[in-house]
Amino acid sequence: MSAAADGFHMPAEWAPHERTWMAWPGPNPTFDDPGDLAASRAAWAAVARAVRRFEPVTVVCGPGQSADARALLGPDVDTVERELDDAWMRDVGPTFLTGGNGRLAAVDWTFNGWGAQDWARWEHDAKIAAYVCDLVGARTYASTLVNEGGAIHVDGEGTVLLTETVQLGPERNPGWTREDVEAEIHAMLGTRKAIWLPRGLTGDYPPPLHERGGTSMGYGTLGHVDIVAAFARPGVVVAHHQPDPAHPDHEVTKEVIGLLRGQTDARGRRLEVVEVAAPTVLEADGHWADYSYINHYLCNGGVVLCGFDDPRDELAAGVFRRLFPERTVTLVDARTIFSGGGGIHCITQQQPRV
């Protein structure tokens, strides 16, 4: 039996949460410099504290790292210890489901380091979803689909956003057809309609190893949807817009926005698309910047929004205040997080309230 057949579905992110799960940065190829590791831990802690204003937070730390983590996280953030490879809980943690007569369940996707990329390690991270499910007593559905939490976004009413270069990419699911992927996604999430984006943002595709001189890491997920588009409520999508034609994402986002505007959701509503302009920065760390306000996190009564010390930060915050007038919008500097390959949404994972 599938999760959907058992009465479970993935609720929208704006549904009430029991808590937020995160993972603590540890020494690994992503944070291979002590200064980078310290800066990343400070950035992760800032996000955890911002979320904690609205709901409980539990951070999974590597063995022996909890005490140092709590010094930055503060006394009201919970910690547990488990072997970790990296710190992207959205992708390695469980995708929680509700339903089934008031029970909590979750999907444990197959994880292979974002397509078995040369810099990634996943021996321990591939087990984190099952570990968290065991801690909270969630019924677990193991999926053979290679997928991550940042590669899906749902409206809670039957619609899911996907990206062709992720679920259909040969790095993750060679031999899977679009129909195969949709069948598995719907069976696991309780969705009925998939809207496919052709690709993600340019900076989310690391250059080949030979173009990096064999040394410089090029982090990226190969096209996660959660920095490109996200549901704000049923029938309404926020979408990344790059207004500068000098950036390759100008054409990418024009195509994505046009595609979304031509789509209907699982209930037949034509999508309303709210464009959110990218920060003014075009390059970061020697690559095209993929800085995005779309990579936000909704928590109980709050919106934790990526900030970039950019003139467009407050413009983006204004968009989200209009979309979520009942929530408090908090900007948290996400530049350090993006330098590691993700944003605020990528390091958080909601456990919905049952």
Secondary structure, DSSP 8 states (H G I E B T S, - for coil): --TTTTTEE---TTS-EEEEEEE---SSGGG-SHHHHHHHHHHHHHHHHHHHTTS-EEEEE-TT-HHHHHHHH-TTSEEEE---S---HHHHS-EEEEETTTEEEEEEEE--HHHH-TT---TTGGGHHHHHHHHHT-EEEEEEEE--GGG-EE-SSSEEEEEHHHHT-TTT-TT--HHHHHHHHHHHH---EEEEES---GGGS---GGGGTTTS-----SS-GGGTEEEEETTEEEEEE---TTSTHHHHHHHHHHHHHT-B-TTS-B-EEEEEE--S--EETTEE----TTS-EEETTEEEEEE-S-TTHHHHHHHHHHH-TTSEEEEEE-HHHHHTT--TGGG-EEEE--
